[in-house]
Amino acid sequence: MKMAILGGAGLVLLAIGLPASAADDAGLIRMALCQDSWVDWTKKEPKKFEAFRSHVISRFSRHDNDPYWVPKANVTVLGLRVAQAFPDSVGMGVGFSLTVDAPFDTARAAMRRRSARSSAIARPATA
């Protein structure tokens, strides 16, 4: 089993991949892709932070004294099974990250596809 972790945006990122399915956890995806910030929420929107915290606690449990948590049941982000969640930090930085079960190349290609889709959506239509 290979686990891939992609780093990004200074604090975080984990491997993400494949088209999203109905079972994907949209909240985890947004947090992992730095579309939301739990650090900002703690200061500006404590209710959002508390809701996300409760969501993570309901889906994951601490793994002994390790820095990561493990899913209580199957959790996916963009079609890949989440193996670990790091809700408190990544290395020496404060942030949120996930580890997924996928070869590095698969996760990297999927991340690029997602970025390309996001760019295409954000680009204004030309006449």
C-alpha positions as CSV (number, residue, x, y, z in Angstrom):
1,M,0.0,0.0,0.0
2,K,1.4,3.3,-1.0
3,M,0.3,6.5,0.7
4,A,0.9,9.9,-1.0
5,I,1.0,13.2,0.6
6,L,1.2,16.4,-1.5
7,G,2.3,19.6,0.2
8,G,0.9,22.9,-0.8
9,A,-0.1,26.4,0.1
10,G,2.5,26.8,2.8
11,L,0.7,24.8,5.5
12,V,-1.0,21.9,4.0
13,L,-2.1,19.6,1.4
14,L,-2.5,16.2,0.8
15,A,-3.1,14.0,-2.0
16,I,-6.5,14.5,-3.7
17,G,-7.8,12.8,-6.7
18,L,-10.2,11.4,-9.2
19,P,-13.7,12.9,-9.9
20,A,-15.8,13.6,-6.8
21,S,-18.4,11.1,-5.9
22,A,-21.6,11.4,-3.9
23,A,-19.7,9.8,-0.9
24,D,-17.0,12.4,-0.8
25,D,-16.7,14.7,2.2
26,A,-17.0,18.2,0.8
27,G,-16.1,19.9,4.1
28,L,-12.8,17.9,4.3
29,I,-12.1,18.7,0.7
30,R,-12.5,22.4,1.2
31,M,-10.4,22.4,4.3
32,A,-7.6,20.3,2.7
33,L,-7.5,22.5,-0.4
34,C,-7.2,25.7,1.8
35,Q,-10.6,26.9,0.5
36,D,-11.6,27.3,4.2
37,S,-9.3,28.0,7.2
38,W,-10.0,26.7,10.6
39,V,-7.4,29.2,12.0
40,D,-9.5,32.1,10.6
41,W,-12.7,30.5,11.9
42,T,-11.3,30.3,15.4
43,K,-10.9,34.1,15.4
44,K,-13.7,35.3,13.2
45,E,-16.4,32.6,13.0
46,P,-16.2,30.4,16.0
47,K,-19.5,28.7,15.2
48,K,-18.1,27.4,11.9
49,F,-15.0,26.2,13.6
50,E,-17.0,24.4,16.3
51,A,-19.2,22.7,13.6
52,F,-16.1,21.6,11.6
53,R,-14.5,20.3,14.8
54,S,-17.6,18.3,15.7
55,H,-17.7,17.0,12.1
56,V,-14.0,15.8,12.3
57,I,-14.5,14.2,15.7
58,S,-17.6,12.4,14.5
59,R,-15.7,10.9,11.4
60,F,-12.2,10.3,13.0
61,S,-10.7,9.0,16.2
62,R,-7.2,9.7,17.7
63,H,-4.6,7.0,16.9
64,D,-2.8,6.3,20.2
65,N,-0.3,9.1,20.9
66,D,0.4,9.7,17.2
67,P,-0.3,13.1,15.6
68,Y,-2.8,11.7,13.2
69,W,-6.4,10.5,13.5
70,V,-7.9,7.6,11.6
71,P,-11.4,7.4,10.0
72,K,-14.1,5.6,12.0
73,A,-15.6,4.4,8.7
74,N,-14.9,4.9,5.0
75,V,-14.1,8.5,4.3
76,T,-13.2,9.7,0.8
77,V,-12.1,12.9,-0.8
78,L,-12.4,13.2,-4.5
79,G,-12.8,9.5,-4.9
80,L,-9.7,8.5,-2.8
81,R,-10.0,6.8,0.6
82,V,-8.7,8.9,3.5
83,A,-6.2,6.9,5.6
84,Q,-5.2,9.6,8.1
85,A,-6.2,13.1,9.2
86,F,-3.8,15.6,10.8
87,P,-6.3,18.1,12.2
88,D,-3.7,20.1,14.3
89,S,-0.6,20.5,12.3
90,V,1.6,19.6,9.4
91,G,5.2,19.3,10.3
92,M,6.1,22.5,12.1
93,G,3.2,24.5,10.7
94,V,-0.3,24.8,12.0
95,G,-2.9,23.5,9.5
96,F,-5.1,20.7,8.4
97,S,-4.1,17.8,6.1
98,L,-5.1,14.3,5.1
99,T,-3.3,11.3,3.8
100,V,-5.0,9.2,1.2
101,D,-4.4,5.7,-0.1
102,A,-3.0,6.3,-3.6
103,P,0.3,6.3,-5.5
104,F,1.9,9.7,-5.6
105,D,1.6,10.0,-9.4
106,T,-2.1,9.2,-9.2
107,A,-2.7,11.8,-6.6
108,R,-0.6,14.4,-8.4
109,A,-2.4,13.9,-11.7
110,A,-5.8,14.1,-10.0
111,M,-4.7,17.4,-8.2
112,R,-3.7,18.8,-11.6
113,R,-7.0,17.8,-13.1
114,R,-8.9,19.5,-10.3
115,S,-6.8,22.6,-10.7
116,A,-7.5,22.7,-14.4
117,R,-11.2,22.3,-13.8
118,S,-11.2,25.1,-11.2
119,S,-9.3,27.4,-13.6
120,A,-11.6,26.8,-16.4
121,I,-14.6,27.6,-14.2
122,A,-13.0,30.8,-12.9
123,R,-12.0,32.0,-16.3
124,P,-14.4,34.5,-17.9
125,A,-15.9,33.5,-21.2
126,T,-14.4,35.1,-24.2
127,A,-16.5,36.4,-27.1
